[in-house]
Amino acid sequence: MNSVICSTTKATNTLLAAWTAKLVAPYNAYQALPGVHANGRWTLGANLADLAGWEASYQAYQMSLQGPATPVIAGFTGAQRVFLGNAQILRTK
């Protein structure tokens, strides 16, 4: 991870590099157009921010339940509806 300056241990940096590689690989495989691949390393910062946002919204949803799970509506669980809602918001941008 040449572009990231960390004051952590070498072992932590090695684990971080392995974890981010798992996020980079799917974006490298994505084709914006036939034969034109995204560069997961270039988009890593934005991808991490998006992932953190999705995680925060899901945790907020779970904290809001304070009890039993929500019912299945139209074949979707409450958790699935959270992710569908996030996807609908992104679709409008």
Rosetta constraint file for C-alpha pairs under 8 A:
AtomPair CA 1 CA 13 HARMONIC 7.94 0.50
AtomPair CA 1 CA 17 HARMONIC 6.24 0.50
AtomPair CA 6 CA 13 HARMONIC 7.52 0.50
AtomPair CA 8 CA 12 HARMONIC 6.20 0.50
AtomPair CA 8 CA 13 HARMONIC 6.74 0.50
AtomPair CA 9 CA 13 HARMONIC 6.33 0.50
AtomPair CA 10 CA 14 HARMONIC 6.13 0.50
AtomPair CA 11 CA 15 HARMONIC 6.29 0.50
AtomPair CA 12 CA 16 HARMONIC 6.10 0.50
AtomPair CA 13 CA 17 HARMONIC 6.04 0.50
AtomPair CA 14 CA 18 HARMONIC 6.28 0.50
AtomPair CA 15 CA 19 HARMONIC 6.14 0.50
AtomPair CA 16 CA 20 HARMONIC 6.05 0.50
AtomPair CA 17 CA 21 HARMONIC 6.04 0.50
AtomPair CA 18 CA 22 HARMONIC 6.65 0.50
AtomPair CA 19 CA 23 HARMONIC 6.95 0.50
AtomPair CA 20 CA 24 HARMONIC 6.12 0.50
AtomPair CA 20 CA 44 HARMONIC 7.81 0.50
AtomPair CA 21 CA 25 HARMONIC 6.10 0.50
AtomPair CA 22 CA 26 HARMONIC 7.41 0.50
AtomPair CA 23 CA 27 HARMONIC 7.12 0.50
AtomPair CA 23 CA 40 HARMONIC 7.53 0.50
AtomPair CA 23 CA 44 HARMONIC 7.62 0.50
AtomPair CA 23 CA 47 HARMONIC 7.94 0.50
AtomPair CA 24 CA 28 HARMONIC 6.19 0.50
AtomPair CA 24 CA 39 HARMONIC 7.82 0.50
AtomPair CA 24 CA 40 HARMONIC 4.35 0.50
AtomPair CA 24 CA 41 HARMONIC 5.75 0.50
AtomPair CA 24 CA 44 HARMONIC 6.60 0.50
AtomPair CA 25 CA 29 HARMONIC 6.40 0.50
AtomPair CA 25 CA 40 HARMONIC 6.57 0.50
AtomPair CA 26 CA 30 HARMONIC 6.42 0.50
AtomPair CA 26 CA 40 HARMONIC 7.44 0.50
AtomPair CA 27 CA 38 HARMONIC 5.93 0.50
AtomPair CA 27 CA 39 HARMONIC 6.46 0.50
AtomPair CA 27 CA 40 HARMONIC 4.61 0.50
AtomPair CA 28 CA 37 HARMONIC 6.11 0.50
AtomPair CA 28 CA 38 HARMONIC 5.26 0.50
AtomPair CA 28 CA 39 HARMONIC 5.09 0.50
AtomPair CA 28 CA 40 HARMONIC 4.89 0.50
AtomPair CA 28 CA 41 HARMONIC 7.94 0.50
AtomPair CA 29 CA 37 HARMONIC 6.40 0.50
AtomPair CA 29 CA 38 HARMONIC 7.13 0.50
AtomPair CA 30 CA 37 HARMONIC 5.63 0.50
AtomPair CA 30 CA 38 HARMONIC 5.80 0.50
AtomPair CA 31 CA 35 HARMONIC 6.52 0.50
AtomPair CA 31 CA 36 HARMONIC 5.38 0.50
AtomPair CA 31 CA 37 HARMONIC 4.32 0.50
AtomPair CA 31 CA 38 HARMONIC 6.18 0.50
AtomPair CA 32 CA 36 HARMONIC 5.81 0.50
AtomPair CA 32 CA 37 HARMONIC 6.01 0.50
AtomPair CA 32 CA 38 HARMONIC 6.57 0.50
AtomPair CA 33 CA 37 HARMONIC 7.32 0.50
AtomPair CA 39 CA 43 HARMONIC 6.49 0.50
AtomPair CA 40 CA 44 HARMONIC 5.74 0.50
AtomPair CA 43 CA 47 HARMONIC 6.06 0.50
AtomPair CA 44 CA 48 HARMONIC 6.00 0.50
AtomPair CA 45 CA 49 HARMONIC 6.25 0.50
AtomPair CA 46 CA 50 HARMONIC 6.14 0.50
AtomPair CA 47 CA 51 HARMONIC 6.12 0.50
AtomPair CA 48 CA 52 HARMONIC 6.10 0.50
AtomPair CA 49 CA 53 HARMONIC 6.21 0.50
AtomPair CA 50 CA 54 HARMONIC 6.26 0.50
AtomPair CA 51 CA 55 HARMONIC 6.13 0.50
AtomPair CA 52 CA 56 HARMONIC 6.04 0.50
AtomPair CA 53 CA 57 HARMONIC 6.16 0.50
AtomPair CA 54 CA 58 HARMONIC 6.18 0.50
AtomPair CA 54 CA 83 HARMONIC 7.80 0.50
AtomPair CA 54 CA 86 HARMONIC 7.59 0.50
AtomPair CA 55 CA 59 HARMONIC 6.13 0.50
AtomPair CA 56 CA 60 HARMONIC 6.08 0.50
AtomPair CA 57 CA 61 HARMONIC 6.16 0.50
AtomPair CA 57 CA 82 HARMONIC 7.86 0.50
AtomPair CA 58 CA 62 HARMONIC 6.24 0.50
AtomPair CA 58 CA 79 HARMONIC 7.46 0.50
AtomPair CA 58 CA 82 HARMONIC 6.85 0.50
AtomPair CA 58 CA 83 HARMONIC 7.87 0.50
AtomPair CA 59 CA 63 HARMONIC 6.11 0.50
AtomPair CA 60 CA 64 HARMONIC 6.12 0.50
AtomPair CA 61 CA 65 HARMONIC 6.66 0.50
AtomPair CA 61 CA 79 HARMONIC 7.91 0.50
AtomPair CA 61 CA 82 HARMONIC 7.48 0.50
AtomPair CA 62 CA 66 HARMONIC 7.67 0.50
AtomPair CA 65 CA 69 HARMONIC 6.90 0.50
AtomPair CA 65 CA 70 HARMONIC 7.72 0.50
AtomPair CA 69 CA 78 HARMONIC 7.39 0.50
AtomPair CA 70 CA 77 HARMONIC 7.02 0.50
AtomPair CA 70 CA 78 HARMONIC 5.42 0.50
AtomPair CA 71 CA 77 HARMONIC 6.50 0.50
AtomPair CA 71 CA 78 HARMONIC 6.76 0.50
AtomPair CA 72 CA 76 HARMONIC 5.24 0.50
AtomPair CA 72 CA 77 HARMONIC 4.57 0.50
AtomPair CA 72 CA 78 HARMONIC 6.65 0.50
AtomPair CA 73 CA 77 HARMONIC 6.59 0.50
AtomPair CA 73 CA 78 HARMONIC 7.86 0.50
AtomPair CA 76 CA 80 HARMONIC 5.75 0.50
AtomPair CA 76 CA 81 HARMONIC 6.22 0.50
AtomPair CA 77 CA 81 HARMONIC 6.28 0.50
AtomPair CA 78 CA 82 HARMONIC 6.42 0.50
AtomPair CA 79 CA 83 HARMONIC 6.71 0.50
AtomPair CA 80 CA 84 HARMONIC 6.15 0.50
AtomPair CA 81 CA 85 HARMONIC 5.93 0.50
AtomPair CA 82 CA 86 HARMONIC 6.34 0.50
AtomPair CA 83 CA 87 HARMONIC 6.14 0.50
AtomPair CA 84 CA 88 HARMONIC 6.17 0.50
AtomPair CA 85 CA 89 HARMONIC 6.35 0.50
AtomPair CA 86 CA 90 HARMONIC 6.33 0.50
AtomPair CA 87 CA 91 HARMONIC 6.09 0.50
AtomPair CA 88 CA 92 HARMONIC 6.64 0.50
AtomPair CA 89 CA 93 HARMONIC 7.05 0.50
